[in-house]
Amino acid sequence: MKIAGAPISWGVCEVPGWGYQMKPERVLQEMKDMGLTATEFGPQGWLPVEPDARAEVVNKFGLKPVGAFFLAVMHDPDHDPIPAVKKELEAFKVAGGDYLILAADSGRDGYDDRPVLDDEGWATLFKNLDRISDVCAEAGVTACLHPHWGTMIQNEDEIIKMLEESKVGLCLDTGHMLCGGADPAEIVKKYADRVKIVHAKDCHKAKTDKLLPGEITWSQGIKDEMFAPIGEGDIDFATIVEELNKVNFDGYYVLEQDIMIDEEPPAGGGPVDNARKSFEALKKLA
């Protein structure tokens, strides 16, 4: 089992106003110290945008770059996402990275609101997903779609629609799927061969179930700690690992626990404590 870290487990997020943002030097050092050997790049701009500078920061800590979470507006017929994708792929050539993990950006700030797509919007979205997949393949990078709360592919029916009507790979984000009303273990049973990378996060279902009825917003759920270390929530990771093993899955399990923090944690503590718990739980399943 290949396991990587993700800066969101340390509260690092692309959303404006999302809590205190820890610096790369501390986050990457803590990943290394806990035994991780790979990391995602984190939100755009957290690491240097310039490719050589980005490579220098990651290499300093001996971590293999897995890839990047990448928000792209893909449903708007008047917007072409390809130039921005190609720019990111240029950085991959220098700094490394095997996966471009796409989220279907709503075009709005944050994840508490999104528009409703018509037939043209869906057709445009799927066309762009396939275009991006082809551009990535030409660069030796695997594109995959990350179902994500507050984006255009959030709910179970939207996830199934994407899997049935496009060819893009799937980033199996266990937590976001549960938030959107899907059981990630059941998705894997049917679509294991589409999974290219796993964002492994656990959730308290009693809290995530409040999202779809509108009882809480995404940011309220994060503040209420609806995400948990692996093994302390309600997601069936044993089944997920078992089903992926059946298709010889060889991608990364990326440790993710979406959190917000208010200030710099004390040395030796803070988010890294929960990251260690998740790391140990996944290793036991391996």
C-alpha positions as CSV (number, residue, x, y, z in Angstrom):
1,M,0.0,0.0,0.0
2,K,1.4,3.4,-1.0
3,I,0.4,6.1,1.5
4,A,0.9,9.8,1.0
5,G,0.1,13.0,3.0
6,A,-2.0,15.9,2.1
7,P,-1.7,19.4,3.5
8,I,-5.5,19.6,4.2
9,S,-4.9,17.3,7.1
10,W,-2.9,20.2,8.6
11,G,-5.7,22.7,7.8
12,V,-4.1,24.0,4.6
13,C,-6.9,24.8,2.1
14,E,-7.6,26.9,-1.0
15,V,-10.8,28.5,0.4
16,P,-10.4,32.2,1.3
17,G,-10.6,32.7,5.1
18,W,-10.2,29.0,5.9
19,G,-8.5,29.2,9.3
20,Y,-4.8,29.5,10.0
21,Q,-2.5,28.3,7.2
22,M,0.6,26.4,8.4
23,K,3.8,26.9,6.4
24,P,5.1,24.3,4.1
25,E,8.3,23.8,6.0
26,R,6.6,22.6,9.1
27,V,3.9,20.5,7.4
28,L,6.4,18.7,5.1
29,Q,8.8,18.1,8.0
30,E,6.1,16.6,10.1
31,M,5.0,14.3,7.2
32,K,8.6,13.1,6.9
33,D,9.0,12.7,10.6
34,M,5.9,10.5,10.9
35,G,7.2,8.2,8.2
36,L,5.5,9.4,5.0
37,T,7.5,9.3,1.8
38,A,5.1,11.2,-0.5
39,T,2.8,14.2,-0.6
40,E,0.3,16.1,-2.7
41,F,1.3,19.7,-3.5
42,G,-1.6,21.3,-1.6
43,P,-3.6,24.2,-2.9
44,Q,-2.4,26.4,-5.7
45,G,0.1,28.9,-4.3
46,W,0.8,27.2,-1.0
47,L,4.0,25.8,-2.5
48,P,5.9,28.1,-5.0
49,V,4.1,28.4,-8.3
50,E,7.5,28.5,-10.2
51,P,8.3,24.9,-11.1
52,D,12.0,24.9,-10.0
53,A,11.2,26.5,-6.7
54,R,8.4,24.1,-6.1
55,A,10.6,21.1,-6.8
56,E,13.3,22.5,-4.4
57,V,10.9,22.8,-1.5
58,V,9.5,19.2,-1.8
59,N,12.9,17.6,-2.5
60,K,14.3,19.3,0.6
61,F,12.2,16.9,2.7
62,G,12.8,13.8,0.5
63,L,9.1,13.5,-0.3
64,K,7.9,12.1,-3.7
65,P,5.4,14.5,-5.3
66,V,2.1,12.6,-5.9
67,G,0.3,15.4,-7.8
68,A,-2.1,18.3,-7.2
69,F,-5.7,19.0,-6.4
70,F,-6.8,21.3,-9.2
71,L,-10.0,23.3,-9.3
72,A,-11.2,23.9,-12.9
73,V,-14.4,25.5,-14.2
74,M,-15.5,22.9,-16.8
75,H,-19.2,23.5,-17.3
76,D,-19.1,27.0,-18.8
77,P,-19.1,27.0,-22.6
78,D,-17.4,30.4,-22.7
79,H,-14.4,29.2,-20.5
80,D,-11.6,27.0,-21.7
81,P,-9.8,25.2,-18.8
82,I,-7.0,23.7,-21.0
83,P,-4.6,26.7,-20.8
84,A,-4.5,26.5,-17.0
85,V,-4.2,22.7,-17.1
86,K,-1.2,22.9,-19.4
87,K,0.5,25.5,-17.2
88,E,0.1,23.2,-14.2
89,L,1.4,20.2,-16.3
90,E,4.5,22.3,-17.1
91,A,5.2,22.5,-13.4
92,F,4.7,18.7,-13.1
93,K,7.5,18.2,-15.6
94,V,10.0,20.0,-13.3
95,A,8.6,19.4,-9.8
96,G,7.1,15.9,-10.4
97,G,3.6,14.6,-9.9
98,D,1.7,11.7,-11.5
99,Y,-1.9,12.7,-10.8
100,L,-3.9,15.8,-11.7
101,I,-6.8,15.6,-9.3
102,L,-9.6,17.7,-10.8
103,A,-12.6,19.2,-9.0
104,A,-15.4,20.7,-11.1
105,D,-15.3,24.2,-9.8
106,S,-18.6,25.9,-9.4
107,G,-17.1,29.3,-10.2
108,R,-18.1,30.7,-6.8
109,D,-16.0,31.3,-3.7
110,G,-16.0,28.5,-1.2
111,Y,-18.1,25.3,-1.0
112,D,-21.3,26.5,0.5
113,D,-23.2,27.3,-2.7
114,R,-23.2,26.2,-6.4
115,P,-25.3,26.6,-9.5
116,V,-27.6,24.0,-11.1
117,L,-26.4,22.7,-14.5
118,D,-28.7,22.3,-17.6
119,D,-28.1,19.8,-20.4
120,E,-25.6,22.1,-22.1
121,G,-23.6,22.6,-18.9
122,W,-23.4,18.8,-18.3
123,A,-22.3,18.2,-21.9
124,T,-19.7,20.9,-21.7
125,L,-18.4,19.5,-18.4
126,F,-18.0,16.0,-19.7
127,K,-16.4,17.2,-22.9
128,N,-13.9,19.2,-21.0
129,L,-13.2,16.2,-18.7
130,D,-12.3,14.1,-21.6
131,R,-10.2,16.9,-23.2
132,I,-8.3,17.3,-20.0
133,S,-7.8,13.6,-19.7
134,D,-6.2,13.5,-23.2
135,V,-3.9,16.5,-22.5
136,C,-2.8,14.9,-19.2
137,A,-2.2,11.5,-20.9
138,E,0.0,13.1,-23.5
139,A,2.1,14.6,-20.6
140,G,2.3,11.2,-18.9
141,V,0.0,12.4,-16.1
142,T,-3.2,10.6,-14.9
143,A,-6.3,12.9,-14.7
144,C,-9.0,11.9,-12.3
145,L,-12.2,13.6,-11.1
146,H,-12.6,14.3,-7.4
147,P,-16.2,14.4,-6.3
148,H,-16.2,17.3,-3.9
149,W,-18.9,19.0,-1.8
150,G,-19.8,22.4,-3.3
151,T,-18.6,21.6,-6.8
152,M,-20.6,20.5,-9.8
153,I,-20.1,16.8,-9.1
154,Q,-21.1,16.4,-5.4
155,N,-24.1,14.1,-5.0
156,E,-24.4,10.3,-5.6
157,D,-26.4,10.7,-8.8
158,E,-23.8,13.2,-10.2
159,I,-20.9,10.8,-9.4
160,I,-22.7,7.9,-11.2
161,K,-23.4,10.2,-14.1
162,M,-19.8,11.2,-14.4
163,L,-18.6,7.6,-14.2
164,E,-21.2,6.5,-16.8
165,E,-20.8,9.4,-19.3
166,S,-17.1,10.3,-19.2
167,K,-13.8,8.4,-19.4
168,V,-11.9,10.2,-16.7
169,G,-10.5,8.3,-13.8
170,L,-11.9,8.6,-10.3
171,C,-10.3,10.1,-7.2
172,L,-12.1,8.1,-4.6
173,D,-12.5,10.7,-1.8
174,T,-14.3,8.6,0.8
175,G,-15.4,11.6,2.9
176,H,-16.8,13.8,0.2
177,M,-18.7,10.9,-1.3
178,L,-20.4,10.2,2.0
179,C,-21.2,13.9,2.3
180,G,-22.9,13.7,-1.1
181,G,-25.1,10.8,0.0
182,A,-23.0,8.0,-1.6
183,D,-21.5,5.0,0.2
184,P,-17.9,4.9,-1.0
185,A,-17.6,1.1,-0.3
186,E,-20.6,0.5,-2.6
187,I,-19.1,2.8,-5.3
188,V,-15.9,0.8,-5.2
189,K,-17.7,-2.5,-5.5
190,K,-19.0,-1.4,-8.9
191,Y,-16.4,1.0,-10.2
192,A,-13.1,-0.3,-8.6
193,D,-11.4,-0.3,-12.0
194,R,-12.0,3.5,-12.4
195,V,-10.2,4.4,-9.2
196,K,-6.8,6.0,-9.8
197,I,-6.1,7.5,-6.4
198,V,-7.8,7.5,-3.0
199,H,-8.3,10.4,-0.7
200,A,-8.7,8.5,2.5
201,K,-10.7,10.4,5.1
202,D,-13.1,9.1,7.7
203,C,-16.4,10.8,8.8
204,H,-19.0,10.9,11.4
205,K,-22.1,10.1,9.3
206,A,-24.5,11.6,11.8
207,K,-22.9,14.9,11.1
208,T,-22.4,14.6,7.3
209,D,-26.0,13.6,7.0
210,K,-27.0,17.2,7.9
211,L,-25.4,18.6,4.8
212,L,-27.8,17.5,2.0
213,P,-30.9,18.7,3.9
214,G,-29.2,22.1,4.4
215,E,-29.2,21.8,8.2
216,I,-25.5,22.8,8.2
217,T,-23.1,24.3,5.7
218,W,-19.8,22.7,4.7
219,S,-17.8,25.2,6.7
220,Q,-20.0,24.6,9.8
221,G,-19.5,20.8,9.4
222,I,-15.7,21.2,9.2
223,K,-15.8,23.4,12.4
224,D,-17.9,20.7,14.1
225,E,-15.3,18.1,13.3
226,M,-17.4,15.9,11.0
227,F,-14.1,14.4,9.7
228,A,-12.2,12.1,11.9
229,P,-9.0,10.0,11.9
230,I,-9.3,6.8,9.9
231,G,-10.9,4.1,12.1
232,E,-12.8,6.6,14.3
233,G,-15.6,7.3,11.9
234,D,-18.2,5.4,9.9
235,I,-16.5,4.6,6.6
236,D,-15.9,0.9,5.8
237,F,-12.2,1.1,4.9
238,A,-11.7,-2.6,5.2
239,T,-14.1,-3.2,2.3
240,I,-12.7,-0.4,0.2
241,V,-9.1,-1.8,0.5
242,E,-10.4,-5.3,-0.1
243,E,-12.3,-4.3,-3.3
244,L,-9.4,-2.3,-4.6
245,N,-7.0,-5.2,-4.0
246,K,-9.2,-7.3,-6.2
247,V,-8.4,-5.1,-9.2
248,N,-4.7,-4.8,-8.3
249,F,-5.0,-1.1,-7.4
250,D,-1.5,0.4,-7.2
251,G,-2.2,4.1,-6.7
252,Y,-1.8,6.1,-3.6
253,Y,-4.0,6.3,-0.5
254,V,-3.6,10.0,0.4
255,L,-4.3,10.8,4.1
256,E,-6.9,13.5,4.3
257,Q,-8.8,14.9,7.3
258,D,-10.4,18.2,6.4
259,I,-9.9,20.5,9.3
260,M,-9.6,24.2,10.2
261,I,-7.2,25.5,12.9
262,D,-7.1,28.9,14.6
263,E,-3.4,29.3,15.2
264,E,0.1,27.7,15.0
265,P,0.0,24.5,17.0
266,P,2.5,23.9,19.7
267,A,5.7,22.1,18.6
268,G,5.3,18.4,18.4
269,G,1.5,18.4,18.5
270,G,-1.6,19.6,16.6
271,P,-2.9,18.1,13.4
272,V,0.0,15.7,13.1
273,D,-1.4,13.7,16.0
274,N,-4.5,12.7,14.0
275,A,-2.5,12.2,10.8
276,R,-0.4,9.6,12.7
277,K,-3.6,7.8,13.8
278,S,-4.8,7.6,10.2
279,F,-1.4,6.4,9.0
280,E,-1.3,3.6,11.5
281,A,-4.9,2.6,10.8
282,L,-4.2,2.3,7.0
283,K,-1.0,0.4,7.5
284,K,-2.9,-2.2,9.6
285,L,-5.4,-2.7,6.7
286,A,-2.5,-3.2,4.3
